[in-house]
Amino acid sequence: MASLNVYSALLVLFLTCGAAMATKENDQIIKENNCETKMGLPCVLEAFTSIFKTGSISNKWCGELIGLGKVCHSALVKRTLENPLFKDLSPATIIAKSIQTWNNCLALIDSPSPSA
């Protein structure tokens, strides 16, 4: 069974709710880099929750987030922020949480594994 990802699911939700399309710049970045196909649904859900709600991304999904790439990560967060469903959120807060999530995962991935 094909695995969906949250960004694709959000896009469908946004379109069905009559939400405005994201800027051409973010859409172009997302399309050119195949951003919407690089993460599985469980990882996307956890990353989304850690950035747009309350929580943190588990160590299990940090590798997949970093594998997405910073360009895709940033473009997807910005596109989501452009949606009217998220108009009440502070963009500065969301961007800060996005950077913090990215940096935490990057540090985890870059840190050496403890010896057994």
Secondary structure, 3 states (H helix, E strand, C coil): CCCCCHHHHHHHHHHHCCCCCCCHHHHHHHHHCCHHHCCCHHHHHHHHHHHHCCCCCCHHHHHHHHHHCHHHHHHHHHHHHCCHHHCCCCHHHHHHHHHHHHHHHHHHHHCCCCCC
